[in-house]
Amino acid sequence: MHANRFVSIGTYLPSAMLVAVSFTIASVALWVQSGRPTEEATVDAWHSDQADAKKQDLTVVEQDGMTALIPTAALKVVERHMSLPIAFVSAAHFLGLLPLYIFTHASAM
């Protein structure tokens, strides 16, 4: 940037918006994945004792002509509700509007 040159907001804003959208998509994907069991839980389910293996609930999974027995605990997905995160983000935005309103109207007071 220089005193004689001006960079229009239309030049750099689209790329900044693409970065912001990618962060949003990544955060929603991480939120959804956080409801799935961890790898440690899956490994522990596979390496259980022989006596535990007989008691363990297994699910038959067929894909591409192959069959596998997978512990049901490894397939369990916890439902992730979006109401709490949306309420938190909305409250944070609202709290950000308060200082904006106060500072823009401070000179009139």
C-alpha positions, -999 to +999 in steps of 0.1 A: +000+000+000+011+035-008-003+070-004-009+071-042-024+037-046-057+023-032-066-014-030-104-019-034-122-041-008-136-060-038-100-072-045-093-090-013-127-096+003-137-127-018-106-145-007-112-135+030-147-147+028-136-181+013-112-185+043-140-177+067-164-202+050-137-229+052-133-223+089-171-226+094-173-258+075-143-273+093-158-264+127-192-279+119-174-311+107-154-313+139-185-308+160-203-337+142-172-359+145-170-353+183-201-374+187-183-405+174-164-429+196-126-424+199-101-449+184-091-459+219-126-471+226-126-491+194-092-506+201-102-515+236-133-532+223-113-553+199-086-563+225-109-574+252-106-607+271-119-639+257-145-641+284-156-605+276-157-613+239-184-639+244-205-613+263-197-585+239-225-574+215-212-576+179-227-562+147-223-578+113-213-552+087-212-561+050-196-538+024-182-544-010-188-581-007-168-584+026-183-592+060-169-581+094-179-584+130-176-550+147-184-543+184-217-524+186-200-499+210-177-488+182-206-480+159-226-460+185-229-423+176-239-397+202-263-372+188-249-337+189-275-310+193-268-276+177-291-255+199-265-248+226-237-238+203-260-216+182-273-199+214-237-193+226-226-178+193-258-156+191-252-144+227-216-136+218-227-116+188-253-097+208-227-089+235-204-075+207-232-052+195-235-035+229-200-019+228-205-010+191-237+008+199-222+025+230-191+037+211-209+049+180-233+069+201-208+081+228-200+114+209-237+123+210-239+119+248 
